[in-house]
Amino acid sequence: MKYVIGVDLGTSSVKVLLVDQNGVVHHSVSKDYPLMQQQPGYSEQNPETWVEQTIKALKMLVNETNVHPNHIKGLSFSGQMHGLVLLDEHHQVIRNAILWNDTRTTAQCQKIDQQLGGKLLEITKNPALEGFTLPKLLWIKEFEPENLEKTSVFLLPKDYLRYRLTRAIHIDYSDAAGTLLLDVVNKSWSTDILRTFGIPVSICPPLVETEDVVGTLLPEIAEMTGLSQDIKVFAGGADNACGAIGAGILSEGTALCSIGTSGVFLSYEDDKNKNYAGKVHLFNHGQKDSYYSMGVTLGAGYSLTWFKETFAKEQSFTDLLEEASYSSIGANGLMFTPYLVGERTPYADAKIRGTFTGIDGSHKLADFTRAVIEGIVYSICESLDIFRNYGKVIDTVISIGGGAKSDLWAQIQADVFNTKVVKLQNEQGPGMGAAMIAATGLGWFSSLKDCAKVFIKADKVYQPKRVNVERYQAFYQVYKDVYPHTASIHHQLFDLRK
């Protein structure tokens, strides 16, 4: 039997999967690393921790299985999007990476809008938001000009990790689409945008397809991990593109709900000129010459993690979710908005913050937990509403990530979305997508679609329950009133914290 490895470089951990030719996951290893948040709105990481923890994870993967390294034929990546890594002329890291959930760049986004207007949406298919890479570059240019002067190339997180393992510098189209520097339709760096903001094209890495072979492991990396030096390394893709691949979102009419640190509602697109007026994102897919659109909840799974660590530190997530089942639909009149780090869809507001609304003395931990879970799903449903308002028919949603690990949470998705929700047998999120990229790149399958037919199988289907749907529609309408009634208050509080 032959195998591939999928490496998923997330926001809080790296996960590596060993997958065989039939799509069976034989082993997985996860390694955590810290987030640096020096002040409100800031989110950074030391790129070296990605490398160190990935090498440890790969070594454990090899040591803990009986698979001979020569039988592991390929390796590919999924990575957190938008993050900025700056390298100098010796390809040394200049400063900590600024991550996707960093919201310090509001002024830079306003500058982009002022100088480019509608041209930005025409070229990149996306509005200027704090999470993207271009605003980060402009922040560096304004506040750390010496660091931009030193920069010979910028990379996104997974691309830096891949560089350290192979010494090859590239970026794939699905990740490049999240920089606000890519001409999404023509698949090239936009000279218009670069020229407008005085960013040299020389610091933009070479563009490659997701399935392209970019090299093999360095001898020292092979020795440290126990892998073969001959293993083929493939470019890989953005985490959302890989999550879509790993869930089989490879043709029109399919949709994905992914709840990780952030929450994503994603729909396949075969029309590169699809126009959602910037209300949701449109990116190049990991599947060649394909696209996907998506809305994002910045603080989805992060909200539940924060809640657990703050108020139920001794409980496991499983126990916490079990307790939530003892509350009722609508959490006994308690509502949560998951805006802990601002929001992206549909509000694009870096200053908004979360709320618990409707608290009274009868509310217990179960109610608060259920309110958090429901609030996350309500927020994601606002993205689904946008697709439906533009005429898209969505009646089946593949659920992956934390939201698929609980029957309660999956049923809440089905009831709030009013769609069939499908949980997968071997759901491994973006890591499975990365493994599929390697498997297809090796020629085991003629296409990612053919790979999906073998690798992806449904496990459980959750149907919306009519009575629940009606109850949730009433609470959802209330949820949609919270933002417009609290935004100005949160903006004032945000500014007073400075």
N, C-alpha and C positions, 0 to 999 in steps of 0.2 A: 504493500500500500504506500502511496505517496501522499505528502502533506504540504500544506501552506500555513503561513503565520499571518494573522491580521493584528496590526498594532494600532490601538485606538488611544491617541494622546488627548485626554480630556482636560477639563479645567482643574479638577482636584486629584486626578490619578491617571496613570497609564495602565491599560489592560492589554494583555497579549493572549491570543487564542491560537491553539493548534487544531487545524481542521483537515480532515481527510478528503479524498476525492468524491465521497458521497455526501459531503456537507455535514458530517458528524463531528461535533466538537469533542476532542479527546482530552483536552486540558486547557485551563486558563489560569493566569496569574495576574494579580493587580497590585500596583504599588502607588502609594499616596505621595503627594508633595504639597507644600503649603502655598497659600495665597497671601500676597502682601497688600495690605490696604492701609497705607500710611495716613490717609485722611478720607473723609467722605467723598465718594465718587471715583477714587483711585483704585485700580486693581492691576497688580503686576506680579510677575514671577521671574525667578532666576532660570534662564534656559538650561543651565548646567544641571539643574535638578531633573529636568526631563530626560537628559542623556543618562545620568547616573541611575535613575530608577528604571529606565527602559532596559539598560544593560543587565541590571539585577533581575528584572522580570524575565528576560529572555534566558538568562542562565538558569533560573529556577525552572522555567518551562522545559528546558532540555534535560536537566537533572532529574526532574520528577516524572518523566515519562520513559518508556522503554523504546522509544523511537530512535533509530540510528540517525544522526545528523545528515547523512548523505541522502536520506529519504525525504528530507524537508527541502523542497525544491524552490519555493518562492516566498517572498515576504513583501507586504505592502502596508500602507498607512491610511489611517483616518486621523484628522486633527481638528482641534478647536479652531474656529474661523477668526479672521480679522486681526489677530494679534500681531504686533509689530516687533520684529527682532532686527536690530541694526548691527551689521558687521563692518569692521574696518578693513584696510587694504590687506591685512594678514588673516582676514576672516575670523578675527577675534570679536567676541560680543562686546559692544560698546557700553550698553546700559541694560538694566532689567527690561524684559519684554513687557509692553503695555497690552493688556488683554482685551478681549471682545466686550467684556462687561464693565470696562472703564468708561466713565461718563464725564470726564473733565473737559471735553472738547466742544462744548456747546457753541462757544464764540467762533471756533474754527468752522463748524457746520454752517453757521450763519454767513460767514465769509464766502464759503463755497456756493451757497445759494445766491448770494448777492452778485458774485462774479460770473456764475455759469447759468443761473436761472434754469429754464426748461431744457437746456442743452445737456445738463448732467443726466437727467432722466432718459433723454434720447440716446445717449451713448452707453450709459452703465445700467439702465433699466431700474435704477434704485435711487432713492432720495439720500441726501446727506444726513447721516445719523451718527451719533457719538461713537457707536461701537465699531464703525468701519475704519479701515487702515489709513486712508488719505487724511482725515481729520487729525489722526495721531501724528502723521508726518508733519502737518502744518503746525501742530502744537510744539513738536521738537524744533521746528524751524524758528518759531517765535521765542521759546523759552530756553532751549538748549541748542542754539545755533552751532556751537562748537561740535556737538555730537553729529549733527547732520553733515557738517564739513568733513568729519572723519569717515563718513559712511561710504563704503564702496558698493554695498548691496544690501537691500532689505529682504527679509524672508518672513514667511508665516511660520507658526510653531512647528508643525509637522515637517516642514521643509528644512528647518534648521536641524531637527532631529535626524532626518534622513541624510543631510549633509555630513553630520558628525559620524554617521555609520558608514558612509560611502565616499566622502569628499566630493560628491557631485552636487552642484547647485542648480536647482530648478524650482518651478512652481507649476502646478497643474491648473487647467482652466477653471475648474470648479472653485478652487480656493482664490485664484486671481480675480474671479468675478466679485468677491467680497471685499476688494480693496478700494473700490470706486475709482480705479485707474484703468480698468479693462474696458475696451470696446467689446461688449458682450456678443454682439452679432458677428462682427468681423474677426473676433478672437485675436486681438492684438492690443498692446499697450496704447492708450490714447495719447497721441502727441498733443492734441488740443488741450487736454486736461493738464498734462505735465508742463506744457509751455505756459499755461495760464498761471500756474502756481510756482513756477521756477524750480521744478524738481527735475533733475537730470535723468534722462532715460537710461543712462548707464547704471543706475542703482536698481533698476528693475530686473529681476532674475529671468532667465530664459524660460519660455512657456513650453509645456509638454502636455500630452494627453494623459489622462488618469492611468490608462493601462500600459503606458510606455515603460520599457526597461530603462532604468537610469544608471545601473551599475551593479556591483556586487559588494559584499561586505569587505571592509578593510581587514588586513591580516590580524591586526591587534584586536579588533572588535570580534572577529571570528574566534580568536583564542579566548577572550574574556567570556563570551557567551556559550562556547561549545558548539556553535553552528558551523556549517561548512563555509569556507571562503567562497565557494562557487555558487552559493544560493543567489538566485536572481532577485534583485530589488526593484519593485515597481513604484511609480510615482505616487499613486494613491490619490485621495481626494479630501475635500472638506467634510467635516463630520456629518453635516446634514445630507450631503450628496451620498455619502457612504451609508448613512442610516437608511436612506431611500433605497439604495441598491440592496442592502441586507434585508429589507422588507419586501422586495420585489416591486417597488414603485418604478416601473420601467415602461409603462404604456399609459395612454390617455384614459382617464376615468378612475385612476387609482389614487388614493390619498393616505397620508400617514400622520399619526399623532405620536410624537416622540417627547417623552418627559424625562429630561436629564436635569442638569443644573438649570438650563433654560428649557422652555417648552416650545415645540415647533408644530405647526400644522402645515403640512406640505402636500402639494398636488403636482403631478407630472404634467408637463407641457410639451407639445411637439411644435408649437407655433412660437418662433423666436420673436415675433412682433406682437405677441399678446400684450395688451395694455390694461393694467389695473390702476393706472394714474398714480403710481407710486404708493398705493395703499398697502400693498404687500410686495415682497421682494421677488425678483426674477433673476435666477442665476443659471450659469452653465451647469449641466448635470455631469455626473461621473461617466455616464454613458455617452459616447461620442455623438456630437451634433444633436444633443437633446438638452432640455431645459427643465427646470422646476420652479414653481412659485411657492412662497411660504410666508406665513405670518409668525411672529416670535413673541413669546412671553419671556422677558428677561429673567424673572425670578421664580421659575416654576418649581422644579425639584429643590432648588436652593431654599425656597420658602419653607418647605417641609423639614429640610435639614436644620435650618435656623430654628424653627419652632421646637424640634426635638432636642437640639443641643441646649436651648435656652430654658425650656420648661419641662422636659421629660428625658433628661440626659441618661438616666439609668435604664430606660426602656429601649427595647429593640424597635426597629421600624415595623417589624411584623406585629409585635404586641400593640404598638401604637395604632396601626391600621385596624387591627382586630377591635380595639377599644372604640374606634370611630364608628364601627358598625352598630354600636349600641345607641348612637344618636339617631336623629330622624332626618328625613329629607329637609333641607334648609337649615340643618344644625340647630333646631329649636329656635329659629329666628335670629341666628348669629351669622354674620357675613364677613368674609375676609377678602381683601384685594391684595394680590401678590406683587406689589410694586416696591419691593425692598431695595432694589437697585435702579429704580426708574422703570419706564416701560417703553416698548417699541411699537407693537401693533395692538390697537389701532391709533395710539396717541402720540408716539414718538416724543416722550416727555422725560427728560433726564432728571427733573427735580421732583416729580411726583413720588410719594412714598406710600407704604402699605397702611391699611387700616383694619381693625376689627370694629364692626358696626353692629349695634344692637345688644351689647353686653348687658346682662342683668345678673342678679345674685343667684339665679338658678342654674347658670351655665357651668358645666363640668369640663374636665379635660377632654372627654369624648366629643363634646360639642365643638370645642376649639379645634381639635384635630380634624373633624369632619368639615368644619368651615374652611380650613386651610385647603383641604383636598378639593372641595367644591369650588372655592375661589380660583384655584389654578385651572380647573376645567372651564369655568365661566370665561376666564381670560382667553384661553385657547379658542373657545367657541366664537369669540369676537372675530378671530381670523376666518373661521369657517363661514361666518355670516358674510364677510366680504366676498368670498368666492361665490356664494349662492346669489348675492346681489348682482353679480356680473354674469349670472346665468349658468354657472357651473353646477352640474348635477353630481352630488356626492351621496351615495347611499351605503357605502362600505368603507370603513376606516381600519387600517392596520395599526394596532397600538404597540409601541415598543417602549423600552426604558422602564422607569419606576412605576409609571401608570399601568403597565401591563403585568406587574408582579403581584397585584392584589385583585381578587374577584370584585371586591367592593368598588375599587377605583375604576376598574374596567366597566362595570355596570353603570357607574355614574357617568362615564364618558358616553356610553350608548344612550342613556336617558337624556342627558343635556344636549348632545349633538343630534338626537333623534335619528340615529343611523345604526346599522349593524356594525359592531366592533369585533375585530378578529385578533386573537392572541396567537402567536406563532409557537411551534414546538421547540425550536432551537434558537429562540430570539436572543441575539447577542449584540443588537444595536449596530453602531457604525463599525465595530470590530469585525463583524461578519461580512459587512460590505467590503472592507479592506481585504479580507481573505478571498472573497469572490473575485475581486480585481486581480489578485495574484493568480488564482486558479484559471481565470479566463486569459490573462496575459501569457500564461505558460502554454496555452493552446489546448487545455483540457476540454474547453467548450468553445464553440464558434462565436458565442456572444454572451453578454451578461444575462440576457433573457433566457438563453438555454441553460446557463448555470443556475439561474433562479428556479427553474423547473425541478432541478435535482436538490438544491440546497435548502429551499424554503417550503415548509409544510405548515398548514394551519393546525392549531391545537384545540382551541376553544372559541366558540362564537357567542357573543353577548347581544341579544336582541333588545331594542328599546321597549320598555314596558309602558303602555299607554297612560296608565294612571300616574306613573312617575314622571313621564314626559310633561304632562299637564302641570304637575306641581312645580317641576323645575323651570318651566317656561315663566311662571309667575315670579319665582325668585330671581331668575335671570334678568327680567325686566328691571327689578330693583337694583341688581348688581350694576347694570349699565347706567343707573342714575348716580352712583357713588362718585365716579370720576369728575363729572362736570360740577358736582356740588362741593367737592373738596380740593380741587386742583389749586385754587388761589391760596387756600390756607397752607397747603403743603409747600408751595413755592415760597411763601413768606417764612415758614419755619426753616426751609432749606437755606435761605439767604441769611437768616439770623444765626445759624450754626457757624458761619464762617468766622 
